[in-house]
C-alpha cells in the first residue's frame, strides 16, 4: 500500500499570524510521522508537513492521486477547520480514498471526525494500530478486529473498537525513518549550521492539570525510553546532520526520571553530540534539580519551556497544577536567575482566562512575565474535551461554544472577551517595545531568537490574501458584536462551502 502521511496544507490561513505561537519555539522536524513510517513495514510511505511546506495545489493533488491511504494528524481545535477543509478537498478529488485521522483532537472527538467524512480514527498510540488498520483497509484483515480504532462503515454507521493497551516497552519501537524527511524548512531559534529535529525520550504525564489534555491522552501514565535507546536515536540524527534538537516529551522535566536523564547527559557529553537542545520543564522540577540542570547545560541545553501558568495561588489551585514549590512570582524569579546563570533561555508558558479569573488577575501574570522569563508564551484558556477543566466549565454553564473548532477571534469561556482584548493589546506593546527589542538583539544568547520571531511575524503579515484580510476586517467591524458560535459558523460556512472547495479543485485543475 502507498501511504501518504501529512500534517494538513494551509488551505485556510489566518491573518495576521497563525494562532499557534508555540510553533515559534518548537519548529523542528516532528518525530511522529517518521516513527509511524518505520512501523509501516512493507508499505511505501511519503511524508508531507503542511505546517512547514506549503506546496502548490497541483503538487498536493498529485500526492493524493498517488496514495492508497492518507493519514492526517491534528493536535488541536485551532487546526480543526483547516484539517476538515483538507479532508473535504481530498474527498472531492478521490471520494473513495480512505482517510485516517490521528492525534489528540480526533482521539477525544472521534465520532465528530467520522461524521465529517473521515473513514477511521486512530485513538492514542499508532505504532501498532495504524499498520494493522492499513492492512485492514487493504483487505488483509477485518477492521472490526483492530483495537484502538473508530471507523465508519459504508452505510455511515460509526463503530468504536476496544481500546488498545499502551506499548509497554518503548525501546521496542523501530528507529524513526528520518530518511523520508525534508529537513530544509525546519529551524530552532538558537540556529547553528545544520538541521533541527525532535526526539521523543518518553511518553505521557503523571500529572492531573485541569487544563491539559496530555494526562487524559495517556491515562496519566508515564513511560520512558532507556538511555541507550535515546542515545541511539541521537546518533541517527547526528548521521542526518542534525545539530539542534527539541525533546518533545510533554513533561520531559519529570521528577520520576532524574536518574535516567543524568545517564543521557553523560552519554551526550561522552559522544560529543554537540547539540543545542531544549524541552518542556515544570517549575517545581527546576526548583528541585539545580545540579541535574547544570549537567543538562553542559550537555547542550540552551532553552527551557517552563510551565509557570500563573503568579496567582488561586489560579494554581484551580489548575490543579500540583506544584509543591509554588510561591508565586518571587520563586519564579529565583529559578529564572538560576537558568540564566547556566546559559539557558526561558520561554514562560502561561494560561489566562480561566473560569472566574478577573481581567486584573490575568494581566497580573503576563505583565510580570518579564521578571521570570525571556519570552512569554500565553494561552487564553480553552477547555479541551477529555479534561477536568472542560467538564467543569460545561457543568457550570460557562462554556461559550463547543470546542471542535476554535479561532483566535473567539473565546471559549463566557465573559473572557475583555481578557482576550487586553492580552492582544499587551502582546502588540510587548513586541513593539524598543527597549526590550534592543536588549535582546544585543544579547548574543537571544539575538537569534529575536530575529527569528521577527521573521516569523513578518512572514505571517506577508501571507495576507483577499480571504484572510476579509476575515480580519469582518471581525473588527461585525464579529466583535457576534457570539462565539456565530464567529465560528461564519468561518465554517465560508471555508467549508462547496463553492470554496470547488474553487480549490479548479485551482488544482481537477
N, C-alpha and C positions, 0 to 999 in steps of 0.2 A: 504494500500500500504506500502511496505517496502522501505524506503528512505535512501540511503547512501549519506551523505554529506561529501565532502572531499576537503581538500587542496591537490593538486596532490603529489603523491610519487616522489622522486628524481630518476626517471628512466634515466634522463640525469643530470649529476652533473659536475659543473665547477671546475677547479683547478687553483691555489692553494686554493682559498676560493670562497664561493658564493659572487656574486656582491652585494647582499642585506645586506650591512653592517648595515642598520637601525635595523635589527633583533638583533644585538648585544645589542641594547639599550632597545628594546621593547618585549623581549622574555617572554611574559605572555600569559596564555591561552586566545585565542581570544573569544570575546563575540558574534561574528556574527553568528556562527553556533548554539550555544545554544539558541540564540534569535530566529532564524528561526525554530529550532526544537520545541520550545514552541508554535509557531504559527501553527505547523502541527498537530493539534488535530485530534485524531482518526487514526493516522498513526504510524507505528513502525519506529523509527529513530536510525541510528548509525552514529557516527562521527569519522572521521579519519583525523588528521592533518599531512600531509606528510612533512611539514616543520620541524616537531619535531620527528615523529615516522616513521622511515624507516623500515617497516615490510618486511619479506620475500615475494617474488613474489607469492609463493603458497598461503600464507595467504591473500594477496591482491586479488588474483584471486577468493578465496573463498568468500570474501566480495562482489565482483562483481557478482558472481553467486547467492548470497543471495538476491540482490537488485531487486526491480521493477523499480526504478528510481534512477539515480545518479545525484547529484547536485555538480558542481565543481566551486570553487571560484578562480579567477585570477585577481590580482590587477594591474600588470604592464607588460610592454613588455619584461623585463628581464625574467619573468616566462613563457612567451608565448610558447617557444619551448618545454619546459618540459611538459607544460599543454597539448599541442597538441599531444605530444608523449603518454601521459596518455589517452587522448581521443581515439587515434588510437588503443592503447592496449586494452582498454575496448571494442571497436567495433570489434576488432579481436576475442575477447573471446565471446562476445554476440552481434552480429550485430544489433539485434532488440531492445536492451535495450535503453530506452530513456535517453539521457544525456543532462542536462540543465546547461548552463553557467551563472555565475553572477559575479558582481564586476565592478570596474572602467573600466578595459580593454574591456570586452565584451559590456558594456553599450555604448561605443563610437565606437566599431568595431564589431557590432552585425552581419552584413552580412558576414564579413570575417570568423567569427566562424561558422556560418551556412554552408558556402561553404566548410569548412574544416571537416564537419561531425557532428557538434552539432545539436541536434534536436530542441532546443529552447534556447533563451537568456532572462533572467530576467533583465530588464533595471532599474537601480537605486534601489529603495527600494524593498525588497522582502517579508516583513511580511504578506502582503495581497496577493500579486501577486503569490508567489511561492505555497502556499496551493491551490489557485484556479487552477494554472497550473497543479499541481499533480492530482487534481480531473479530469481535462480535459484529462490528459494522461491515467487516469484510466477509461475513458469513461463516466464520470458522468456529463460532460458539454462540450460545444463547445469551442475549443481552440481559435477560431476566436473572441470570446467574452471576452477574458481575457486581460484586459488593462495592459499595461506595458510589453508586451511580443513580441518578434520577434521569428518567427518559420519557419520551413521548412516542406513542405508537402511531400507526398510520391513520387511525381514526381520531387522533388528537387526545387520546386518553393519557393521563400522567401517572407514572409509576415511580415509586421510590424504593429502590433495593436496600437491603440491610446495610448498616454502616460497616466499613472495613476497619479492622483493628490497625492501630498505628504500627509502622515498621519499628521493630524492637531495636535492631542494630543498624544505625545509620552508616556505619562503616561498610555494610554490605551493598550499598548503592554503587553502581558503576560510576567511574570518573566522568565529570561533565564533558560534553562534546564541544570544547571550545573551538575546534577546527571549523565548526559551522557558523561562527560568529564573525561579523564585520565589526572590528573594534574602532574604526576610524571616527565614528560620531560620538564617542564617549570620552568624558574627561572629568576628573575630580578637581577640586579647586585649590589644591596645592600642586599645581602641574609641574612635572618634570618630564624630560623626554621619555616617551614610552606610552603604554596603554593603561587603561583603567578597567577593573573588573571587580565583581562581587564574589565573596567567599561566604558560604554558609558553614559555620562550625557547630551549630546546634539548632534545635528546632523546638519552639514552644515557649511558654512562660508560665511560671508557677503562681504569678500574682493574680489579683482579682480586681484590678482597677475598673471602676464602673463605666468609664467612658471608652474602654479599649476592647476591640474585637479579637485581639490576639489570644487572650486567655480562653474565651469560648471556642475559638477556632481549634485549639489544641487540647480542649478539655482540661486546661490548667496543668498540663503535664509539661515536662522539660527534658529533652533528650540531647545528648552531646556526642559528637564525633570524637574519636580518640585523638590525642596529639599527633600520633603517627599519621593518621588519615588526613588531618588538617595540613600537616607539612607536605604530604604527598600532593594535595590539591594545589598548594602554593608552588611546589616545584613545577607542576604542569603549567601554571600561569607564567612562571618565570620563562619557561620554554617558549611561550607565546609573547614574550617581550612586554609583559605587564610590569609596571613599576608602581602603580597606585592601586590600592585595594580598599574596598569598603566591606567590612564584616557586617553582613546583612542580617544577622540574628536579631530578632525583635527585642530580645533582652540579653544582649551579649554580656553586659556587666552584671552577672548574676552571682549572688553570694554562694550559690550551690557549686560554683565552678572555678574557684580560685586556684586550686592545685593544678588542674588541667591547663588553665591559662598560663601559669608560671612555666610549665613544660613547653607550651607552644612558643612563648617568648624566648626561652633558652634555645630552642631549635631554630627560630628565625635569626637569632644572632649568630649561632654556630654556623648556619649555612649561608650567612651573609646575603639574605634576600634583598636587603636594601630597599624594601618597600616603604613608601609613605602610606599610612593607612589610618582609618577611623572606624567608629562604630557607635552603637547606642549604649548609653550607660545610665543607671539610676543614680540619683544624688546620694542616697544612703550608702550605696556601694562605693562611691568615690570617697565618702567620708571615712569609711572603714578600711580602705585599702590603698593608702598612700604609697606604701612600699611596693606593692604589686604594680601600681600605675607608673612608678618610676622605671620599673623593669619594662613595662609596655612602651614607655617613651624611648628607652634605649633600643627597643626593637622596631622603632619607626612610627609609633603612634603620634599623629600630627593633629588630629581633631576628634573631639568628643561631642556627640549629640546627646545632650543631657535632658532628661525629663524633669524639669523643675515644676511645671504645671501651674503653680500659683504661689504668691507670697502670703496668702491668707490661710490661716489654720482651718477655718470653717470650710473653705473650698476643698482642702486636702482631705478632710473627713468625708465630705460628700463624694469626692472622687474615689474613696476607699483605697487611697494610694498605699497605705500600709508603710509609710516612710517613718521608721522609728527615729531617724536622726533629724527630723524636720524641726527647725527652729525659725523658719521664716527667712527673710532676706539676709539677715546677718550671717546665718550659717551658709547660705548660698555664696555670699561674698568670700567667705573663708575658703571654700572649695575652689572657687574661681581663681583666687590668688595662687592657690597651690598648683592648679592645672597650668596657669600661665607661666609660673616659675619653672615648670617642667617642659615648656615649649609647646604646649598643647592648646590650640584654639578651641573655643567653646561656642557651639550652637545651642542656644537655650530654647527648648520646646515648652510651650505654654498653651493652656486651654482657658478660654474666656467664654462668657455667655452661658454658663451652666444654669439650670433652672433655679430661680431665686436669687441669682447673683445680681447685685446692683451695678450700674454703669460705673460708679465710683470705685467699687472693688475691682472690677475688671481692668480699669485703667491704672489702678494702683500697681497691678502686676506688671503690665507692659511698660509703663512709664519708668519703672525702676529697673527694667531689664538690663540697662547699660552697666549696672552695678555688679552683675553676676554672669554676663555672657558677652561675647563679641558680636553675635548676631541673634536677634530674637526670631524664632520660627513659631508663629502664633496661629492657633486653630480656633475659629469660632465654633463652639461646641455643636457637634452633630450626633444625636442619639442613634447609634448603629444597631440594626437588628441583631439579636443574639446577646446583647449586653444588658447588664443590670440597669444601666442608665436609660436605655431605650424603654425597657419595661416600666420603669418608674415614671418616666416622662409621659408615656402614653396613659398609664393608670391615673396620673394626676391631671389629665386633660390639658397638658402643656405642649403636646406635640403640634407644631404649627402646620405640618404637612407630613405625608408619608415619605419614607426615606429611600425608595427605589432610585429616584433621581435626586440630585442636588445641584445647586449652582451658587456661585459667589454673589449673585444678586439676591439670594434668599437667605433666610434663617430657618432653623429647624425647631426652635423653642419660642413659644409665644412670648411677646414682649421684649425680645432681644434685638430688634432692628436698631434701636438707638446705640446699642453696644457695637454692632457691626459698623454703623456710620462713624462712630468715634474712633474705632480701630482703623478704618480706612484713612481717616484724616491723620492719625498718628503715623501710619505707615508711609504716607507721602512725605510728612515732615521728617521722618527718620531717614528716608533715602536721600532727601534733598539737603540734609543738614551739612553745611560746608565744613564745619569743624570736625565732625565725625568722618566725613569723606576724606579730608586731607590727612587726618590722623592715621586712618587705615591705609591710605595709599603710601604714606611714608614709612609704615611698619613693614619690614621685609617679610614677616610671617603672615601678614594679612593682605599684602598688596595683590597677590594673585587671586585671592578670594574676592576682593572688592572689584577688581577689573572683570572677573568672570560674571559676577552678579550684575554689574552694569551692562555687560554684553547680553546677558540673559534677558534683561528687561528691554534693552534696545531691540533685540530680535522680536520680542513679543509685540512691541509697538509697530515694528516694520511689517508684521503679518496682518495688518489691517486689510479687510476686504469689505465689499458692499454689505454683505450679510452681517458680519460681526459688529461693524460700526452701527448698523441699523439697530441691532440688539442693544448696544450700549446706550444709544440715544433714546430708544423706546423705554428703557428702564428709567433713565433720568427724568423723562417728562411724563411717563404714564405708569410704568411698572411700580414706581415707589408708592403709588396710591392703590395698587392691587394687592390681593392676598398672595401668600406664598404659593399655594397651589395654582393660582391664576398665572403667575410668572412662569412656573414650570410648564403649564399647559400651553402657554403662548409659544415657548421654545419647542415643545414636543410637536405641536401641530405644524410649526414652520419647518422643522428639520426632518421629521419622520413622515411627512406627507408623501403621497405617491408622486406629486408634482416634483418635489425636490429629489426623490430617489430616481425618477425618470430623467431629471436634468443631469444627475451624476452619471447615469447609464449612457446618456447621449455623449457626454464628455469623454467617456471611456470607449466610445464607438461600439457600443453593444448592439 
